[in-house]
Amino acid sequence: MKILITLFFIFTQLFAQIEINSFKSEFIQTIRDSSKKNISYYGKIYFKKPLKILWRYEKPVKKDIYIIGEKVVIIEPELEQVTISKYLDANNIINILKDAQKITQNLYKAKYNDQKFLIYLDNEGHLKKIKFKDRFEKDVEILFLNPKQNIEIEDNIFKIVIDPSFDIIYN
């Protein structure tokens, strides 16, 4: 989960550097282990400044991950479970990512806790892909399909609705 949260804050800082106030896209997140075995997740992401993010995983499992300010809420309908936590390292990550470096016109790099992230833009300056190696040495690639930037995104997409029958875990 810490990798996903780190990635959320990379978005926040990257968006500040290239002046992205909102973003939505379909995505494919592919994780490859050392034996070259892949698993792919499909879904949608929504982002709106100052800090509202929703990762909506649709398959192979359904899961919604919200970050609203420093509050993280993960809703897992198949487990009938919700995890609520506060991310305390947000300011440190944001400060580190202020120094994300432009490598080429369409490529940036960032570093956090000895992890390196490559951030790719398309020719129109839209976020296209993020690649990194997680702490377990798995290659992670998030490919954004049909990204839209600086568009109107209604606040109600970020409204957290929790089924009252779900178990709630506070971290």
N, C-alpha and C positions, 0 to 999 in steps of 0.2 A: 504494500500500500504506500510505503514511503516513496517509492519510485514514481508512482502516479502523482502523488502530491508534489514531488519535485518537478515533474513535468508540467503540472498546472502553473507553477510559479515561473517556469521558463516561459510559458505562453505569456504570462502577465508582463514580464520584462521585455521579451522580444516585441510584443505588441506595442509597448511604449516606445521602443527604439524605431520602429518603422511605422509609427502612428496608426495603429489599428485600434479602433474603439470598440468594435464588435466583430464577431466571427461566428460563422456556422458552417458545418460541413458534415458530410458522411465520412466515415473513416474505416480503414482496415488496419488493425493492429496485429502484426505477425511477430511471433516469438520463436526463435530457432535455438535449439540447444546444441551442445558440442557434437552430438551424433547426427546433426543436420536434420533433426526431426522438427517440423513446424506445427504450430497451432495458431490459428487465426481467429480474431474476434472482429465482429462487425457492429457498427453503430453510428451514432451521430454525436457531435459535440456542439455546444453553444457557449459563447463567451461574450460578456459585456462588462465594460469598465464601470465602476472601479475594480470590483473583483466578484464576478458572478460567473461560475462555470458549471456546466452540466455535461457529464459524459453519460450518454445513454447507450449502454451495451444491449444489443438486440439478439445476437446469436454468437456462439452456440448456447450461451446462457443470458438471461435478462438480468440487468443490474443497472441502477442509476447511481452515479457518484456526483454529489453536489459539493461545491466549495463556494460558500457565501462568506466573504471576509475571511476570518480564520476558523470558521466552523466547517467541518467536513461531515457529510451525512451520506452513508452508503446504504442503499435499499436493495435487498436481495430477495425478490418475491418467491423464488423457488425454494429458498431456505426459510421463508417467512421471518426474516430477520432484518433489523436495522442497526447499524453501528454509527454512533455519534461521537465525534471527538473534536478536540481543538488542536489545531496545528500550531505549535509554539515556535517553530523555527522559521516562520514566514519571513520575518524581517531579515534574518541572516541570508536566506536564499535570495531574496530580492536584492540585497546589497551585493552579493557575489555576482549575480546575473547582470548587474548594471554594466559590468565589464565584458559582456558577450561581444565577441570580435567578429567583424565582417571579414571573411576570407576572400570571397569573390562577389560579384554582383548578386548572385543567387544563393550564396552559402554563408552561414554564420556558424560559429562554434561557441559553446558555453561549457563551463566546468563547475561541478558541485561535488564536494566530498570525494575527490579523485575520480569522479565519473565524467566522461566527456560526452557531449551531446553535439550532433551535427544537425543543423536546421536548414532545410532547403526551401527556397521560394521559386515559384514559376516565373516566367518572363514578365508577367504583369505585376509581380510583387506580392502575389498571394502565397500564403503558407501552403506548401505542397507535401513536405515529408519531414519527419524527425527520426533520427537513428541514434541508438546508444547501446551500450553493453551494460546489462544489469549486474547487480552484485554477485549473481550466481554464474557470471560469464555467459549469459544467454544474450544473443543479439536481438534487439527489439527495434522494429520499424513501424512507424505509424504513417500511413499514406492517407492523405486527405483528398477526397473525391468531390468535385464541384464546390470548392470553397467559395464562400461569399464573405467579403469584408466590408466593414463600415456601413452596415445596413441596419434598418430598424429591427430590433429584437424585443418583443414584448416581455415585460417583467414577469408575467404570469408563467412563462416557461420555467422559471427558477423557483416557483412555489413548491415547497416540499410538502407532499401529502403522504402521510404514513397510515397504513392500514392498522386500525386499533388492535387487530388480532395478532400482529407481528410482535416477536420478542425484540426488545430494545436493549442494546449493549452500549454502555458509556465507557469510553477509553480516556 
